[in-house]
Amino acid sequence: MNDPIRHQFPSLKRMVHGRPIVHFDGPAGTQVPQSVIDAIVNVYTHSNANSHGQFVTAHETDLLLNRCRTQVAALLGAEGPETISFGANMTTLNFSLANAIARTLQPGDEILITQLDHEANRGPWLNQRRHGIIVREVGLEEDGNIDYADLEKKISERTRVVAIGLASNIFGTVNEIDRVRQLAYEAGALLVVDAVHYVPHLLTDVQDIDCDFLLCSAYKFYGPHVGLLYSRPGALDSLNTDRLRVQTQRAPNRIETGTQNHAALAGVSAAVDFLASLGQGNTTREKIIDAMSIIQKHERGLAQKLYLGLRDLDGVEVYGPPLKEEHRAPTISFTIDNIRPDAVCKFLADHSICAWDGHFYAKRAVEVMDLMEVGGVTRMGIAVYNTEAEVDYAIATLQKLVAG
Ligand SMILES: Cc1ncc(COP(=O)(O)O)c(C=O)c1O
């Protein structure tokens, strides 16, 4: 399946140090297909206007916004376009959401976050402590899973919000969201899900998850930098968000401030079209369902190879749940004895391979695992355009590094 896909990504043709560049940096942002670039260029070339006007280009912007909400709703399995709001990025949207939800809380109310989560789903909630709200943190186990016993201990009728990721951007862990949903439901708490690292790799179904809010970010699934928020029908309308009196007061606009990035939103629709084009079906949702199972199979195969190849290298420790688990994101983090992650990534970069070192804002997890002092981990993420040859090349390159 790879060549017709790779062919669509102009940036993959780039040569670095005399070799085609290898992108294992997808968890920090994937490459973009030509169709996404064209959709963005088309807005500036032909129909650059604000929304809600009487003239042709303004009308086109209205259509573009509505189409983008419809496409993202199909990607997430949402009820309809009115459940999808836009923002600058996931972090900004989550701050707005957390501030709005906190206005419904009283001092002494509790919010539950986890040690595994990206700071984007911790910081906005930790901030609420200034209002006397108590924020509790669910622990992390050594195998990269959250401590469910700790979660059961810490959730109570005082818990008003459970904020949790679907997949970890550092260890690839996929959380048992059904179990969390049940506990949140019994406690009467809202469930806010960070799906930034999940949406590009596994089929997302917000109605099946039964969450109140879910956030993701288009630049992780082959689109431009736009944050996306799903709100359960009615959930956003009852929140006191930061907004202007002149704007539309209802969902999905209620949490959107100012003019949106229309060109980028055309790119988001094109990114969903790109994903849908990889599957078969009569509707966009059907195509997405098929496409995500193809993507999952492809990415899992490569991640498995990378995981096993790394594990066999001397002095390498790989983190996170084993790849044999059905639900795991294809993201592999590791350390090498006596070689700091920044040196590993520099060596890889010298061999035309892009990989990240550090904590990737999953800083609490790195602290808890005692990895801060060694510079965090090296992270390699598999995307739809990666190939077996690239994985083999990365393993061989790291073998050279380890052999000294
Ligand atoms: C799991 C996870 N959550 C949240 C974010 C933040 O997303 P954004 O950059 O859109 O604010 C990231 C970004 O790396 C992430 O990986």
The ligand as a MOL file (V3000), in Angstrom:
LIG
                    3D

  0  0  0     0  0            999 V3000
M  V30 BEGIN CTAB
M  V30 COUNTS 16 16 0 0 0
M  V30 BEGIN ATOM
M  V30 1 C -1.1000 13.5100 23.4010 0
M  V30 2 C -1.0340 14.9690 23.0780 0
M  V30 3 N -1.9360 15.7900 23.6160 0
M  V30 4 C -1.9320 17.1080 23.3570 0
M  V30 5 C -0.9960 17.6660 22.5210 0
M  V30 6 C -1.0400 19.1320 22.2580 0
M  V30 7 O -1.5360 19.3980 20.9770 0
M  V30 8 P -1.3790 20.8360 20.3330 0
M  V30 9 O 0.0360 20.9530 19.8450 0
M  V30 10 O -2.3820 20.8660 19.2180 0
M  V30 11 O -1.6930 21.8420 21.3780 0
M  V30 12 C -0.0150 16.8570 21.9380 0
M  V30 13 C 1.0300 17.4190 21.0900 0
M  V30 14 O 2.0990 16.8760 20.9430 0
M  V30 15 C -0.0480 15.4520 22.2200 0
M  V30 16 O 0.8400 14.6150 21.6780 0
M  V30 END ATOM
M  V30 BEGIN BOND
M  V30 1 1 1 2
M  V30 2 1 2 3
M  V30 3 2 2 15
M  V30 4 2 3 4
M  V30 5 1 4 5
M  V30 6 1 5 6
M  V30 7 2 5 12
M  V30 8 1 6 7
M  V30 9 1 7 8
M  V30 10 2 8 9
M  V30 11 1 8 10
M  V30 12 1 8 11
M  V30 13 1 12 13
M  V30 14 1 12 15
M  V30 15 2 13 14
M  V30 16 1 15 16
M  V30 END BOND
M  V30 END CTAB
M  END
